[in-house]
Amino acid sequence: MNLRQIEVFRAVMLTGSVTDAARLLHVSQPGISRMLGHIELQLGMQLFERTRGKLRPTPEASALYSEVDRVYQGVQRIERRAQELKEGTGLSLRVLASPSTALEVVPQAISALTARFPTARIYMETQLVREMVAQLVRHEADIAISTLPVEHPMLSSQVVGRWSFACVFRPDHRLAAHRHIRLQDLRDERLIAFSSDTPQGQLIARHWQDKGLQPNAQIEVRSGQVACSLAACGAGVAIVDELTARAWNGQKLSYRPLRAAPTHKVHMLRPSNEPPSALATAFIAQVRQAFDA
């Protein structure tokens, strides 16, 4: 018996008539009658006695029904579990994020994801690229959002957004009158700069070089958050990624885009040897939307 035959047989056993079984399954009465005849012919036994429009199950039908009902309940459990998986029930997602994306973009994506999948469990952690790669390869994380490109034979990569540079300073700074900041505007400023051994420091230094200018850096940092904290206290002016600049409280810190600054890609990384889950696919879409916004 196939699943459709099981469904028809069970409906007839429950209702006791072809008419009621057809009503229960939302099909025609002749269709139920034909299916019953086919089942009995296939099994080589009579399952029902027909008496005045009613069907009386034979002892063989009653014995068969106990097995059929167990199979039917199992099918229902499968359907329920499939629906739960579709809704994220029992699913989890382990997310790694570069520090700058973890301030606003990734939290926005996770917030939207949990609204769509209210029973899913999400784990989020900020990591530097080297540790991201190690955790993904060891299957200690499912997905990572990186502001730097990664090439690894065991990881796949997709571009999910872009970022550029911004200049940050106190709201009462003279630069607040500008709509955009040029590097030339910063030549006489006390600068807070990234250390030269950091990826941000190397990218910013290359931008200064391309413009043929030499920055006057008095304070060195290794974090955009620290650079913003120092700038908010009046220690100087800093060039940071715009993701970090946007996430800061506007009452304490102002930012302006850096004119003609290069644009860099944000990458989604995940293990290449397995397809993403529905939860991961939805998360990637939410990250893209967050960047578009």
N, C-alpha and C positions, 0 to 999 in steps of 0.2 A: 504493500500500500504506500502510495506517495503522500506527501503532506496534504494535498488538496482532498484526497480520498479520506484521510484521517479526519480532516476538518468536517467533511460532510457526514461521515459516520458518527462522529461525536455529537454533531448538532441534532441528528435524528434521535440518538439515544437520549439526549437531554430533553428534547421537546415532545417526542412520542408521535410525531406526525410529519409527513413530507411538507405540508403547508407551513407549519410553524418553523420547521428547519429552514425552508426557503426564506421566510420572513427574517429569521435570525441572521442568515448569511447574506441577505439582500440580493438574492438571485431568484430565478424563475422556478416554479414548482416542477415543471417537466425536466429541468436540468438536474434537480435533486433526484428525481425518480430514475433518470437514465444513469446517474452516477451510482446509485445504490445497486441497480441491476448489474452494472459493470463490476462493482466490487464483489458481489456474490458470485458472478461468473468467474472472476479472476481467482477468488479464494476456493471455489468449488464447494460452497456450502451455503445453506439458507441462513440468513441472519435475522430476518423478520417474518412474522406471520401477519398478513394483511387482513384486517377485520373491520368492516364498516368505516373505512377511512383512517383507521388507527393502525399503528404498527406495534406489534408485540415482539420484543427481542427474544430470540431463542437462547437457550443456555450457552451456545457457542458465542453468540453476540455479547452476552454478559461477560464471559471469560475474556473475550477479545477487548472489551471496553476498558477493563482495568489496565491493560498494557497500553492501549491507545491513549488513555488519559494521562499516563505518566509521560509518554512521548510529547503530548500536546503541552503539558506543563513545562517540559524542558524547552520546547520551541518558544513559549512565552517568556521564559527566563532569558533566552538568547536575545529575543526582541527587546526586552527591557534593558539588558546589558548594552546592546548596540545603541539604544537611545541614550543611555547614561553616558556612554563614551562620546556620543555626538555632542552632549551637553557639557562634557568635561568632568563628569562625576568620577572620582577615583583617579583622575589623571593629575600629573604633576609636571612642572616645568622648572628646570634649574637654569637661571639666567646669569650670565656674567656681563659686566658693562665697564667700559672705560670710565674713569672718574667724571669726565665732563658730561658724558651722555647719561650718567646716573643721577645727575642733578635735576633734570626736568624731562627730557625726551623719553627715556626708558620708564621712569615712574608714570608718566602720562599713558604710555602704551600698556603698562601692567594694570593701571586703574581701569582702562577701557576693557582689558581682557577679563578681569575679575567680574566686571559688570555683565559681561556676556556669558562667562562660565563661572557662576557663583559658587560652585562646589569644588572647583579646581584648586590645587595647592601650588603656590608659586614661591620659589626661593630665589632671591636676588643678592648678588655680591659684586662689589667693585674690585677689579683686578687690573694689573698691568698686562701688556700683551703677552709677555713671555709666560706668565702663569696661566693666562687664558688658554694658550695653546696646550700647555701641559695638562690642564684639567679636562679640556675637551678630548684630547687623545686618550686620557685614562678613563673616559666616560664618567667623570665626576661632575660634568655639566652637560646640558643639552644644547645650549646656544649661547653665543657671545656677540656683543655689539662693540666693535672696535673702531677707534678713530684713526688707526694706522693700518696699512695693508699687511696681509699675512699670506705667505705662500708656504703651504705644507702639504705633503702628499696624502695625508689622512684627513684633511679638512677641505670643505667646500666654502666658497666665499661669494657673497652677493653684495652689491652696493645698495644700501637702503636710505642713504641721505648724504648731505654734504655740509661742511662747515668752513668758516673762514675766521679771520682775526678781527678783534675789536680792541679799542683802547678804553681803559677804565680809569676813573678818577673820582674825586669827591664832587658832589653836586654843585658846590660853589666854586669849582675850578674854572679858570678862564676858558678851557677847552669846551666847557658845556655850551658855549655860544656857537660852536661849529656843528654842522649837520654830519660831516664826515671828517675824519682825521687823516692827514698825510704824515708820512714819516718826517718830512721836513718840519712839521709843526712841533716835533718832539725833540729837536736837536738841543734846545736849551733847558729841557725838563730833567728833573731828577728821576731816573728810570729804575723800575723794579724789573729785573730781567730773569729769565729762566737760565739755569746752569747750562753750560755748553754740552754737557753729556746727556741731556734730556732730549727726547724727540721734539718737544715743543721748542726748546732752545735752539736746536739745529734748524728747524723750519723758519723760525723768526730771524735767526742770524743770516740765513740764506736770502730772506726778503730784504734785509738791510743791505746785504752785499749787492743784490740785483739793482738796488737804487743808488749804489755808489756812496752810501752813507755809513758812518761809524756811530753806534749808540754810546751814550754816556751812562753806563749802568753803575749804580752805587750799591744796590741790594740785589742779591741773587736768591732765587727760590727754586723749588723743584715741583711746585704744585700751583695750578691756576687758582685754587681756592685761597691759598696762602697769599698769592699775589694780590687778589681782590681784597683780602682782609687788610693787608698793608696799605693799599691804595685808599681804602675806606677810612683809614686812620690818618691819612694825609702824609704818609711816608714817601709818596711819589706817584708816578703814573706808570701803568703797566700795560703791556700788550698781551692779551690772553685769547683763547679761543672764544668765539661768540656764544657757544653753548654755556660756558661757565659765566660769561658776562651777563647773559639774559636771565640766568637763574638767581641773580643777586637782588636783594631788596633795593628798590630804586630810591628809597629815602636816604640810604647810607652811601650808595655808590651809583654813579652815572656811567654810561658807556656810549660810545659812538663807533660805527663801523670804520674800519681802516680802509681808506681809499686804495683801490688797485691791489688789494691783498689777494694772494692766491687762494683758490678754493680747493679743499681737500675732501676726499670721499670717506664716508662712514661705511664700514663693512659688517655684514652679518656672517658669522662663522659658525659652522656646525660640522659634526662628523660626516664624512662623505660616503661612508659605507652603509648608511641606513637612511631611509626617507624620513622627513620630518613628520611629527605627529600633527593631528588636527590643531592641537593647542599651540604648537610651535608655529605652524603656518599662520594661524590667526594672530599670534604675537608679532610675527614679521610684518604682516599687513598693518597692524596698529603702529609699529615703529615708523613705517613709511608715512602713515597719515600724520604722526606727530611731527616728523620733519617737514612735511608739506605745509602743515599749519604754521 
